[in-house]
Amino acid sequence: MTLSGKITGKVNRLKYSNMDVKLGNTTLNGSLDLDGLPAINETFITLKLKKSNVDIDDFRFAFDDFVYERIKPLGKVAMQGTFTGLPTTLWPMQRSTADWAGSGRTST
């Protein structure tokens, strides 16, 4: 994994601008604001992606077999947009305060 960009602030209110993250075939470009660390489940996230590409295989380590087998068909996804909310809103059973707006395209 390689990271470049500018990180400012204290742990409880981090800003990552000019974000360029590379992991395998995945590239994430944009900015990330984290407000509330170190309590990750209570941390408000603003993630703004510009012309980013995600290869689901690069994140195999983050999912159990059940979840991975269901998202694996996504393959490679081109995305841009904004996620605003708490980490727990990323999971369907707890979705209530997340706002994801953007566009995506998949290819396998």
C-alpha positions as CSV (number, residue, x, y, z in Angstrom):
1,M,0.0,0.0,0.0
2,T,1.2,3.5,-0.8
3,L,-0.2,6.7,0.5
4,S,0.4,10.3,-0.7
5,G,-1.2,13.6,0.0
6,K,-1.5,15.9,3.0
7,I,-2.7,14.8,6.5
8,T,-3.5,17.6,9.0
9,G,-5.2,17.9,12.4
10,K,-5.2,15.9,15.6
11,V,-6.2,12.2,15.9
12,N,-9.8,13.2,16.9
13,R,-10.2,15.4,13.8
14,L,-8.0,14.3,10.9
15,K,-8.1,15.7,7.3
16,Y,-6.5,13.9,4.4
17,S,-6.4,16.1,1.3
18,N,-4.9,15.4,-2.1
19,M,-5.5,11.8,-1.1
20,D,-3.9,9.2,-3.4
21,V,-4.0,5.6,-2.0
22,K,-2.8,2.6,-4.0
23,L,-3.4,-1.0,-2.9
24,G,-2.8,-3.6,-5.6
25,N,-5.0,-2.6,-8.5
26,T,-7.0,-0.2,-6.4
27,T,-6.5,3.6,-6.6
28,L,-8.5,6.0,-4.4
29,N,-8.2,9.7,-5.1
30,G,-9.9,12.6,-3.3
31,S,-10.2,13.6,0.3
32,L,-11.1,12.1,3.7
33,D,-12.2,13.8,6.9
34,L,-12.5,11.8,10.1
35,D,-14.2,13.5,13.1
36,G,-14.3,11.4,16.3
37,L,-11.4,9.1,16.4
38,P,-10.2,6.9,18.2
39,A,-13.8,5.7,18.7
40,I,-14.2,4.4,15.1
41,N,-17.9,3.4,15.4
42,E,-18.6,7.0,16.6
43,T,-16.4,8.7,14.0
44,F,-18.1,10.8,11.4
45,I,-16.6,10.2,7.9
46,T,-16.7,12.4,4.8
47,L,-15.1,10.6,1.9
48,K,-15.0,12.4,-1.5
49,L,-13.7,10.2,-4.3
50,K,-12.6,11.5,-7.7
51,K,-12.0,9.1,-10.6
52,S,-11.1,6.1,-8.3
53,N,-10.9,2.4,-9.1
54,V,-11.5,-0.4,-6.7
55,D,-10.6,-4.1,-7.3
56,I,-12.7,-6.1,-4.9
57,D,-9.9,-8.8,-4.7
58,D,-7.6,-6.1,-3.1
59,F,-9.9,-6.1,-0.1
60,R,-10.3,-9.8,0.4
61,F,-8.6,-9.5,3.8
62,A,-11.4,-7.3,5.1
63,F,-14.3,-9.6,4.6
64,D,-15.4,-13.0,5.9
65,D,-16.1,-15.7,3.3
66,F,-19.9,-15.1,3.4
67,V,-19.6,-11.4,2.5
68,Y,-16.7,-11.8,0.1
69,E,-18.5,-14.4,-2.1
70,R,-21.4,-12.0,-2.5
71,I,-19.4,-8.9,-3.4
72,K,-16.8,-10.8,-5.5
73,P,-18.9,-10.5,-8.7
74,L,-18.5,-6.7,-8.6
75,G,-14.9,-7.3,-9.9
76,K,-13.4,-3.9,-10.7
77,V,-15.4,-0.8,-10.0
78,A,-14.8,2.7,-11.3
79,M,-16.3,5.2,-8.8
80,Q,-16.6,8.8,-7.9
81,G,-18.9,10.4,-5.3
82,T,-19.2,11.2,-1.7
83,F,-19.9,9.1,1.4
84,T,-21.0,11.0,4.5
85,G,-21.8,9.1,7.7
86,L,-20.7,6.7,10.4
87,P,-18.8,3.5,9.7
88,T,-21.8,1.4,10.9
89,T,-23.9,2.9,8.2
90,L,-21.9,1.1,5.6
91,W,-23.5,-2.2,6.6
92,P,-27.0,-2.8,5.3
93,M,-28.6,-3.9,8.6
94,Q,-27.5,-0.6,10.3
95,R,-28.0,1.8,7.4
96,S,-29.8,4.9,8.5
97,T,-27.6,8.0,8.4
98,A,-25.3,7.4,5.5
99,D,-25.6,9.4,2.3
100,W,-23.8,8.0,-0.7
101,A,-24.1,10.0,-3.9
102,G,-22.1,9.4,-6.9
103,S,-21.7,7.1,-9.8
104,G,-20.0,3.7,-10.4
105,R,-19.3,1.3,-13.2
106,T,-18.3,-2.3,-12.9
107,S,-16.3,-4.6,-15.1
108,T,-15.0,-8.1,-14.6
